[in-house]
């Protein structure tokens, strides 16, 4: 790679020096484009796919219930395991990325997802659903979850770190936006097996993209992290240490600080009130009120549209506003929206439901950028792994809510109690967030 820091040759008296500059060549454009943006772009595609793979089971609950007669709680158990592993694998994946490299971990994860999704077409028993969508896909998506975002932004960016965190986090919403309506229509028209095979094919298609374009550190391609000062060592390769053992050491260290538990507790409620409840059960709940499943899936995808804008804006704000105040506002507003949701559900989409979709969508995962920023402030270089544990709490909350809401639906015939409990918990998360004490020196 050409040294971008090399001085330009001196100008002479050649008449050609006075000519208008030639148009920029493709090579010139490539030299001006910092490699960090290429890594972030490929990361966006991988995260987009992971979010899509993770969201597919939520629209397959009714087709699986119809074909096999499995209860909503049984199917939700597989979804819960998927969410649980999605979180619990995350800190170990972040540590393994430090030990073995981003490419190897992410490519292996994509292969696991393809295997899990593809094998579902042969299942005949409920435990096989748990083993494929729950175990294999859960491990796969967990290996390329939010700590993957923290790893990329921590290594490759100094300037615009919060904004890039928001953009990469928004990949989750974009994946949901693209896949949910398509999967719902395919499952309705051709059965649930075709969407499973499509997920497997897409996962395999992303593997060569990651392998060819993602590098572990900026120093691997002869540059500094984007926005780093000339005398900074940001982006320099550091010796690989620890692996999975390091994840446990970071947990032991972080657990001694109150800020970790406040972040983890708030993020557990975040997971319960988004992926666990709305992401898993919104389509079924809307269908209970007479709304066609394809319409409900479209509304859920529309939440993803507004989430893209909300999360990117949250990343921009996280560079400028105290992250604790952002979390206070996000959790408070989300709680209010969930408390009124039961009164909005019906066979037709009323204007009030559109207001909820816009409002809730802007808030869906806007909590991620400020949470990542707080983890970096509180835990420094261990921030990505500490965030992995905080994210694990997020997915524990998701899993509890996914299974709990399924039981509530089976016992009471509606999801109303689940919405009310989630709304109240969001108020608790808002209080926990504002109690976090930031360090005096921001890392």
C-alpha positions, 0 to 999 in steps of 0.5 A: 500500500502506498504510504499516505504520509509520504511528502509530495515531490517538490514542484519545479519550473516545468510548464506542465506544472501550470496545467489544470490538475488531471481528474482523480484516478480510481487509484487516487480515490482508493488512496483517499478512502481510509481502509477503516470505512471498507472494514466498517462497510463489510462489518455492516453487511455481516451484521445486517445478515446476522440480524436477519438470521436472528429475526426469522424465527419470530415470523415462523412461530405460526407456520411451525405451530400449524404444521407440527402442533407445537405450543407457542411456549415450546417454539418460544423456547428455541427462540429464547435459547437463540437469544440467550446464546446470542448474548452469552457467546458475545464476550467470548467471541470478543476475546476470541477476536483478539486471540484469533482475529476477526476474520476467522471468528466471523467466517466460522460463525457464518458457517454455523448459521448456514448449518443451523438454518439448512438443517431445519428443513429435516426436523420432525421433533421440537428438540431439533428446532432447539438444536438448530435455530436455538443452538447452532444459529444462536452460537453463530449470531452470538459470535458476530453480535454487538461486541463485534461493533465495539471491536471494529470501532475501538480498533479502527476509529478515533474520530466519529466513533459514536457515529460509526457505532450507530451506523453499524448498530443500525445494521440490525434494523436494516436486516430486519427491514429487508428480511422480515416481510420477505420471509413472511411472504415466502412462509405464507406462500411456500411454507417455512422451509424455503426461508430457512434455505435462503438464510443458509445460502445468504450466510454462506455468500457473506463468507468470502466478503469477510475473508477478502476485505476485513483486517484485524488492525489498521497497522496490518495495512500500514495506516493508523486508526481513522482520525488518530493523531500523528503521534498516536498508537491507536490502531497498532496491533497488540499481542494476542492474549487470553482468549476465552480466559480473558473474557472471564478475567474481564468479567471478574474485574468489571463485576467489582464496579457498580457501574457494570451492574447498572449497565447490565441491569438496564440492558437486560430490560432493554433486551426484554422490551425489544427483541424478547417481547416485540421482536418475537411476539409482535406478529403473533399478538397483532394476529390475535387481534385480527391483523394479517401476519404479513401486515404485522410483519410489515409493521415490524419491519417498518420499526426497523426503518425508523430504527436506522434513523434513530440509532444513527442519530443516537450515535451522533448524539453520543459523541456530544451528549452525556450518554446517561441522559440519552439512556434516561430519555430512551428508556422512559419514552420506550416504557410509555409507548409499551404501556399504551400498545395494547389499546392500539392493536386491532385488525386494521392499522389505525393512525395511532398505530402508525404513531407508535411504529414511528415513535418506538422505531426511533427508540428500538436500539438507540440505547446501544451507542451510549451503552458502548460509550459508557463501557469504553469510558468505564473499562478502557481497553477492556471495553469491548469485552465488558460490553460483551458481558453487558450485552449478555445481560441484554440477551438474558432479558430477551430470553426471559421475555420471549419465553415468559410472554409465550407462557402468558399468551398460553395461559391468558389468551393475550399478551396484555400483561406482558406489555404492561410489565415491560413498560414498568421495567423500562422505568426502572432501567431509566433510573438505573442509567442515571445512577451510573457514575462516569470517570473523571478522565474519559478514556 
